[in-house]
């Protein structure tokens, strides 16, 4: 029905998920969590955000 630009939507979904996870993990780093673990959590959240968006779950 609509001709959506799906590449832009996936990038937006990844950026939104990474931004949300980045805020939470930056607090965790300030409390003593290892920064590489925090980056891994952020990347995983971005990946799940893209998968959910691609599967039309959100």
N, CA and C atoms as an extended XYZ file, in Angstrom:
174
Properties=species:S:1:pos:R:3:atomname:S:1:resname:S:1:resid:I:1 pbc="F F F"
N         0.814       -1.172        0.000 N   UNK     1
C         0.000        0.000        0.000 CA  UNK     1
C         0.869        1.252        0.000 C   UNK     1
N         1.852        1.305        0.893 N   UNK     2
C         2.769        2.426        0.942 CA  UNK     2
C         4.141        1.951        0.508 C   UNK     2
N         4.870        2.816       -0.170 N   UNK     3
C         6.223        2.485       -0.593 CA  UNK     3
C         7.190        3.059        0.434 C   UNK     3
N         7.428        2.292        1.497 N   UNK     4
C         8.295        2.764        2.564 CA  UNK     4
C         9.749        2.475        2.208 C   UNK     4
N        10.633        3.342        2.665 N   UNK     5
C        12.067        3.127        2.510 CA  UNK     5
C        12.523        2.255        3.673 C   UNK     5
N        12.629        0.947        3.444 N   UNK     6
C        12.895        0.008        4.535 CA  UNK     6
C        14.305        0.146        5.074 C   UNK     6
N        15.270        0.587        4.248 N   UNK     7
C        16.631        0.768        4.757 CA  UNK     7
C        16.663        1.844        5.831 C   UNK     7
N        15.962        2.923        5.609 N   UNK     8
C        15.927        4.002        6.594 CA  UNK     8
C        15.225        3.536        7.864 C   UNK     8
N        14.191        2.737        7.736 N   UNK     9
C        13.483        2.234        8.912 CA  UNK     9
C        14.375        1.332        9.759 C   UNK     9
N        15.175        0.483        9.121 N   UNK    10
C        16.064       -0.404        9.873 CA  UNK    10
C        17.142        0.395       10.587 C   UNK    10
N        17.659        1.408        9.926 N   UNK    11
C        18.672        2.245       10.577 CA  UNK    11
C        18.062        2.984       11.756 C   UNK    11
N        16.855        3.486       11.569 N   UNK    12
C        16.174        4.171       12.670 CA  UNK    12
C        15.895        3.250       13.836 C   UNK    12
N        15.506        2.009       13.539 N   UNK    13
C        15.252        1.047       14.611 CA  UNK    13
C        16.533        0.721       15.368 C   UNK    13
N        17.632        0.555       14.636 N   UNK    14
C        18.906        0.251       15.283 CA  UNK    14
C        19.380        1.427       16.135 C   UNK    14
N        19.247        2.640       15.607 N   UNK    15
C        19.691        3.805       16.365 CA  UNK    15
C        18.840        4.027       17.615 C   UNK    15
N        17.545        3.814       17.493 N   UNK    16
C        16.669        3.986       18.652 CA  UNK    16
C        16.991        2.972       19.746 C   UNK    16
N        17.177        1.715       19.356 N   UNK    17
C        17.502        0.681       20.342 CA  UNK    17
C        18.875        0.923       20.963 C   UNK    17
N        19.842        1.321       20.146 N   UNK    18
C        21.186        1.563       20.670 CA  UNK    18
C        21.209        2.773       21.595 C   UNK    18
N        20.435        3.789       21.269 N   UNK    19
C        20.381        4.971       22.129 CA  UNK    19
C        19.758        4.632       23.475 C   UNK    19
N        18.671        3.887       23.458 N   UNK    20
C        18.029        3.494       24.711 CA  UNK    20
C        18.922        2.614       25.562 C   UNK    20
N        19.558        1.642       24.938 N   UNK    21
C        20.454        0.757       25.689 CA  UNK    21
C        21.704        1.500       26.127 C   UNK    21
N        22.164        2.438       25.315 N   UNK    22
C        23.360        3.199       25.663 CA  UNK    22
C        23.173        4.043       26.906 C   UNK    22
N        21.983        4.574       27.077 N   UNK    23
C        21.703        5.372       28.274 CA  UNK    23
C        21.779        4.495       29.518 C   UNK    23
N        21.172        3.332       29.447 N   UNK    24
C        21.172        2.425       30.603 CA  UNK    24
C        22.574        1.889       30.871 C   UNK    24
N        23.291        1.493       29.822 N   UNK    25
C        24.622        0.920       30.029 CA  UNK    25
C        25.641        1.983       30.441 C   UNK    25
N        25.432        3.244       30.052 N   UNK    26
C        26.354        4.278       30.527 CA  UNK    26
C        26.219        4.452       32.036 C   UNK    26
N        25.008        4.301       32.545 N   UNK    27
C        24.829        4.324       34.004 CA  UNK    27
C        25.520        3.125       34.645 C   UNK    27
N        25.414        1.958       33.995 N   UNK    28
C        26.050        0.758       34.539 CA  UNK    28
C        27.575        0.914       34.552 C   UNK    28
N        28.142        1.540       33.532 N   UNK    29
C        29.588        1.768       33.501 CA  UNK    29
C        29.986        2.719       34.629 C   UNK    29
N        29.163        3.718       34.886 N   UNK    30
C        29.484        4.645       35.976 CA  UNK    30
C        29.435        3.948       37.331 C   UNK    30
N        28.709        2.831       37.414 N   UNK    31
C        28.626        2.064       38.663 CA  UNK    31
C        29.689        0.970       38.742 C   UNK    31
N        30.524        0.833       37.679 N   UNK    32
C        31.633       -0.110       37.753 CA  UNK    32
C        31.608       -1.249       36.755 C   UNK    32
N        30.637       -1.306       35.864 N   UNK    33
C        30.611       -2.369       34.868 CA  UNK    33
C        31.707       -2.135       33.834 C   UNK    33
N        32.247       -3.214       33.285 N   UNK    34
C        33.296       -3.115       32.276 CA  UNK    34
C        32.723       -2.489       31.003 C   UNK    34
N        33.427       -1.522       30.393 N   UNK    35
C        32.897       -0.842       29.203 CA  UNK    35
C        32.649       -1.755       27.999 C   UNK    35
N        33.462       -2.783       27.821 N   UNK    36
C        33.243       -3.687       26.677 CA  UNK    36
C        31.960       -4.496       26.849 C   UNK    36
N        31.641       -4.864       28.055 N   UNK    37
C        30.378       -5.556       28.308 CA  UNK    37
C        29.213       -4.619       28.014 C   UNK    37
N        29.354       -3.358       28.395 N   UNK    38
C        28.308       -2.375       28.118 CA  UNK    38
C        28.122       -2.181       26.610 C   UNK    38
N        29.211       -2.125       25.858 N   UNK    39
C        29.098       -1.999       24.399 CA  UNK    39
C        28.454       -3.231       23.785 C   UNK    39
N        28.764       -4.403       24.333 N   UNK    40
C        28.131       -5.629       23.850 CA  UNK    40
C        26.635       -5.635       24.094 C   UNK    40
N        26.230       -5.167       25.256 N   UNK    41
C        24.805       -5.085       25.573 CA  UNK    41
C        24.114       -4.111       24.626 C   UNK    41
N        24.754       -2.974       24.352 N   UNK    42
C        24.184       -1.982       23.441 CA  UNK    42
C        24.047       -2.549       22.031 C   UNK    42
N        25.077       -3.236       21.556 N   UNK    43
C        25.028       -3.831       20.216 CA  UNK    43
C        23.953       -4.913       20.134 C   UNK    43
N        23.826       -5.715       21.175 N   UNK    44
C        22.812       -6.760       21.201 CA  UNK    44
C        21.406       -6.168       21.183 C   UNK    44
N        21.209       -5.093       21.925 N   UNK    45
C        19.902       -4.430       21.932 CA  UNK    45
C        19.573       -3.849       20.560 C   UNK    45
N        20.574       -3.287       19.899 N   UNK    46
C        20.355       -2.749       18.550 CA  UNK    46
C        20.007       -3.874       17.578 C   UNK    46
N        20.679       -4.999       17.696 N   UNK    47
C        20.392       -6.143       16.829 CA  UNK    47
C        18.977       -6.662       17.055 C   UNK    47
N        18.574       -6.800       18.312 N   UNK    48
C        17.212       -7.249       18.614 CA  UNK    48
C        16.176       -6.245       18.129 C   UNK    48
N        16.493       -4.961       18.224 N   UNK    49
C        15.584       -3.939       17.723 CA  UNK    49
C        15.363       -4.059       16.230 C   UNK    49
N        16.427       -4.314       15.495 N   UNK    50
C        16.315       -4.481       14.042 CA  UNK    50
C        15.548       -5.754       13.708 C   UNK    50
N        15.819       -6.831       14.422 N   UNK    51
C        15.119       -8.099       14.173 CA  UNK    51
C        13.623       -7.950       14.449 C   UNK    51
N        13.292       -7.313       15.558 N   UNK    52
C        11.870       -7.109       15.878 CA  UNK    52
C        11.189       -6.209       14.856 C   UNK    52
N        11.902       -5.195       14.404 N   UNK    53
C        11.320       -4.291       13.406 CA  UNK    53
C        11.133       -5.010       12.072 C   UNK    53
N        12.110       -5.806       11.692 N   UNK    54
C        12.046       -6.557       10.427 CA  UNK    54
C        10.923       -7.591       10.473 C   UNK    54
N        10.661       -8.156       11.649 N   UNK    55
C         9.610       -9.171       11.790 CA  UNK    55
C         8.246       -8.571       12.066 C   UNK    55
N         8.141       -7.251       12.069 N   UNK    56
C         6.902       -6.532       12.346 CA  UNK    56
C         6.335       -6.852       13.732 C   UNK    56
N         7.222       -7.046       14.696 N   UNK    57
C         6.769       -7.298       16.065 CA  UNK    57
C         6.504       -5.994       16.796 C   UNK    57
N         7.134       -4.924       16.343 N   UNK    58
C         6.911       -3.611       16.975 CA  UNK    58
C         6.478       -2.612       15.937 C   UNK    58
